[in-house]
Amino acid sequence: MFFETEEKWGRYFVTELSDAFVLAVLKRAMKRKWDISFETPMSEGLCYQLTTYGIPILSDMTEIYKKIELKGETTASCIPTEGKAGTGFSGGVDSFYTVLKHKNSRFAGHDVSHLVLARNGAASSSETEEIARSWFDASNVKLAEGAKMLGMEYISIWSNIPDFYLEDFCGNGCVIVTSAFIHAMRKLFKIYYWASAYQADILSFKEYNRILDGGFIEPFTVLLVSVEGLRFYHSGAEVNRVGKVEYIADSPEAQKNLTVCGEENARNCGSCVKCLRTMAELNSIGKLEQFKESFPVEKYLQNWTGKLAYEFILDHPPFTTDIRKSMKKHGRRMPVSVWFKCWFIYLPYHKLRETFKRNYTVRKLYYRLHLDEKSGRKHSEAMKERRLAECKRKRR
């Protein structure tokens, strides 16, 4: 396992501690009930938190994680740091909110100076190394430009950590795994803002389809990975999703660079749940047309009731609830046609689509007719092969 970045950032890598690698493998180890042994010492504070609180609570409150042991020496020695503040920068709503919230604030020592893009497994494009590289390279070009507009330093960190989780998906783009990247560069940072997915009251250890949504336990895990000299903050937990959208809507940097999709080309496809959600939120506050450089706005507005109906089928609370409340707050009436399309058009369509996309013959025909391109979500050859292989396995 490795972390890789530009040479100029190399001097900030921590080789004196095992912290980064223990955090990187922790979730799969707990799922498989594997103890973790480390030869290089682990920081005492982190080992204490994981052993005393993290591992017992996660194993007791969930079915997928099991109790394991961390075996090795610990140290209380401090790591020297340049004391910078950083945050993850995917170009999405949560990250843009965190960046703008901590830019030229009244607390100068807490202002963000460095933006980080890490291959942590959060993006859907992590399915194969080829797809991941394509997404990573395209994102670097776009996000580096955004960082320059914001007047901040930009760091990209490549890793093979997502490959380790391919056979045991654990929602690995979460706080625990992502914090490994920051612990690896602990000589640079004293503060790291984790851009929250939900408000703080979301805390829940409930599993869906044997997957624990990392966003639901962020209020717990953000505190878990903080150590002396490196503090993680749960940024954005004080406001709901629409509140974040309102905060960034008038930012020229966000209007030009907002990227929520995670597609290979680092552009918004305009048809996935994340794109539909964000366009619905922007439309609910009357700011969608300001984002024509980021989204296919005109196409959306031509059938916004249908797009909204489909978003309600694809998405879940609190996002859908927030959109409805925002429309009411801003005096935008919810047409009856939205609910009609929800239940009588898009729900049956979605059920059929979910069934057919697992069928090898149908998916092969889908690619042969280039329907992926026509729907706005063109798949690379590597992704096509992977999807077809998945269908074959299920067919057997």
N, C-alpha and C positions, 0 to 999 in steps of 0.2 A: 504494500500500500504506500501511496506517495502523495505529496502535495507539490505542485509545480507552479512557479510564477516567473515573472520577468526577473532578470538577474539583479536589477537595482533594488528589488525588495528582498532579496535572498538573505541579507544580513539580519533580518528581523525574525527568521525562522528559529524556533526553540528546539534545540537538540538535547537540552539538559533534562527534559521531562518526557514522560510517556503520555501525558494528559490528552494530547490531541488524538493519538491513535486509540486510546481506551474509549474515548467518546465516540470515535468514528465507528467502532465495531460493537458498541454496547447493545444496541437494540436487537441486532441479529443474534448476538450471544445470548441475550435474555430469552429470545424466542426459541432458540435451540437448546437452552439450558446448558450453555458452555461457560465454564469459569474462564476468567481472563488472567493470564500471568504476564508480568512485565519485568524486564531486567533493568532498564533505565528507571530510576525512581519516578514516582508519581507525586504531585503536590499533595501535601497532607490535607489541605482544606477541601480539595475536590474529592479525594478519596473518602474523606469523612462524610461529605454530603451525599455522595452516591451510595456508600455502604449503609449509612444510618437512615437516610430518608428516601433517596431516589429508588434504589432497587427494591426495598421492602414495600414501599407504597405502590409502585407500578406492578409488582408481582401480586400484591394482595388485592388491588382494585381492578385488575384486568385478568382475562383468561389467557391471552396470547403471550404475556411475559412471565417468565419464571425466575425464581430467586437464584442468584449466582454469587460467586465470590470473586473479589479482586485480590490477586495474590502477588505481592511484591513489596519492596521497601518504599517508604514515603519520605518526603523531605519538606521542611518548613522554610527553606531558603527562598528569598524573594528574587524574582526575575526583574532586571532593570528594564524600564520601558520609556519610550519617548512621549508617552502620555497623550496620544492622539485619540480622537473620537471617530468611530466609523459606523457604517451601517451597510446592510446588503442593498444592492441596487440592481433590481431586475427591470426597472422602468415601469413597474406596475403601480396601482393606486396606493397600496400600503407603503411601498418604499418611497414614492414621491412625497407622500404626506410626511413621512419621517424626515426626509431630507429638508423639505421646506420649513417644517416645524423647528428644525435645529439649524437654521441658517440666519445669521445676524440676529440671534435672540438676545434677551437681556442677560442670559447666563453664558458669557463668552467661553468659559472653560468647558462647556458642554456642547458647543457648536460642532457639527459634523465637519471634518476636514478630508476624510477619505471614504470613497465609495467602493464597495467590494462586490464583484460578481464571482460566485463560487459554483463549481459543478457539484452541487450537493445532492442532486437527485430530485429536486423539486419540479423541474421542467419535464414535460412529457417527452421531450426530445432526448432524454437520457436512455432510451430503450436500447440503442446500440451505440458503439463508440463512433461509428461513422456519422450517424444522425446527431449524436451529441457534439461532435467536433464541428459539424456544419452549423448547428445552432449556436455553439459557443463562439465561433469565429464571427458569425454575423452579428451576434449580440455585442461582442467587443467593439466592433466598428460603431454601432449605433449608440451604445451606452457611453463609450469614451467621448463621443461628441456631446452627449448630454451632460456628462461630468464637466467638460470644458465650459459649456454654457453656464453651468452653476458655479464655476470657479473653484472646483474641488479636484483632488487627486483621485485617480482611478486605478484600482488593482483588480486583476483577474487571476483567479486561482483554479487551475485544472487539477483534477484528481481522478483516481479510479475507484473511489469509494462507492459510487452508484453501481458499478459492476459487481461489487461484493454483495449487493442487496438484490440482484436480479432474480435469484432463485427464492429469496425470502423477502418479499416486499413488506416493509414495516412503516410505510409513510415516511421514508427516510429524508425528505426535505424539511425536517422539523428542527426545532431548537437544538436538540441534543446532537444530532449529526452535524448541523451547520456550525455549531459552536466549536467543533473540532478544527475548522478552518481558522477560526480566530484565535484559539488557543495555540495553534501552530505558529501564528505570527504575533504572539503575545508581547514581544519586545517592541512592537509598534504601538499597540493600543492600551489605553486604560479604561475606555468606555466603548461599549458596542450596543447599538440600538437594534433590538429585534423588532421588526415591523409586524405588528400583530395582525392576525386575520380577522379576529372578532373582538368585541368589547370584553372587559374583564369578567363580566358576570356569566360568561359562557362556560366556565370551568366544569368539565364533566369527563368521567372516565368510561363513559358508555361506548361500546364498540358497535360498529356497523359492518356486517359481513366479515366479521373477524378482523377488522381493521380499526385501529384506534386513531381517530383524526387528531393529528398532532396539534392542530389549532385549538382544539377543545381543552388541552391540558397546558397550554402556554403559560397561564398564570403560575403554574407550579414549576414547569421546567426552566423558565427564564431565571428564576432564583436559584435553581439547582446547579446551574453551570457557572455561576459567578464565583470568583475566588478573590483573595486579597490581591489588589493591584490590577484587577480586570473585572469591571462591573458590567453586567448585562441589564439593560432597561427594557421593559415591555412597552415600547412606543406605540401609541395609537389605541391602546386598550381603554383610553378615556373617552372614545367617541365611536359611533357606529360607522358602517361603511359609507353611507350617503354623506355623513358628516365629513369624512375624508375627501370624498369627491368634491364637495362644496369648497373645501379648503384649497384644493389644488386647481380648481376649474379655471381660474383667471391667470394662471402661471403660463407664460409663453414657453418655458422649458417643457412643462407637462403637455401642453397643447401639441407641441411638435414631436415629443419623444415618448408619450405614454404607450407602454407595451404590456399587454395583459395576457397574451395568447400562449407564448411558449412554442410557437411553430419554428421549424427549421430555419426559415429565413429571417427570424426575429421581427416579423411583421404580424399585425393583427389580421386574422382570417376573416373576422366579421360574422362568423356563423357558429362558433363554439360557445359553450355556456359562459365562459369568462368574458368574451367579447359582447355577447348579448346582454349580460348582466351590467357591464360598465356603460354600454350605450343607453340602456334603460335608465340607469341612475343619472347619467348626464342629461338625458331627455326629460327626466322628472323635475330637474331644477332649471330647465330651459337653457342649458349650456352646450348641448350636443354639437351644434353647428360650429362651435369654436374649435372642434377637434377633427376637422376634415383632413388634416395631415396625418392623423393617426388611425382613423377608422373610415370605412365606406359609408359615410353619413347619409348621402343622398339615397343610396340603395336601401338603407334602413328606414328612412322616413317615408319612402314609397309604400311601405307596408308595416308601419311601426306597431299596429295592433297585433298583427300576426307574429311579428318578431317578439313582442312582449309576451304573447300567449305561449309561444314555444319556450321562452326563457323561464316562465313559471313552471312549465312541465320539467325542464331539465334541472332547475336549481332547487334550493331548499332554504328554509328559514335559518338565520334571521335575514338573509339577503332579500328574499322575496317580500317579506313583511316590511322591511325598510323601504323598498321601492314603492309599495302601496301607500305607506304613510307619507313618503316624500311627495307623491303626486297629490295627495289630499292637502298637504301643507302648502304646496305651491299653486293650488287652485286648478289642478289638471284633472278633469273628470276621467274616470275609468270607464270606457265604453263597454256596454253589455257584450259587444262582439268579441271582446278579449276572452271572456269566460266561455262563450260559445265555442270559439276556436280552441281554447284549452282542452275542453272535455270531449268535443266531438270531432276534432280534426287532428290536433297535435298529439294528444295522448295515444289514440290508436296508431298514428304514424310512428310515434316514438317506440311503442311496443313492437311493432312490426320491424322497425329498423334494428332494434336491439336483437331481435330473433334472427333476421336475415344476415346481419353483419358477421355472425358466427358460422355461417354456412360457407363452406369452401367454394362451391360452384358459383354461388351468388357473388361472393367477393371477387372471384377471378373475373367474372363478367363485368363487375363494377370497375375494375382496373382496365379491362380490355376496352370498354366504352369511354374511358377517361372521365368517369363521373366524379372522381376525386378532384380533378382540376375544375370541372364545371361547378362543383359545390363550393369552391374557394379554399379547399384544404388539400392541395396537391401533396401526395406522398412521394418520398424518394424511393429509389429502387430497393434500398436496404429496408425501409419501413414496409414496403409491399411484401417483400420476402418474409419478413417477420410476422406480419398479419396473416399471410396465407399459411405459414407454418403453424401458427396458433390454431387456425381453423382445422388443419389436418389432424393435429393432436386431439382436439375435441371430437372430431369425427370418429377417430378410433375408439 
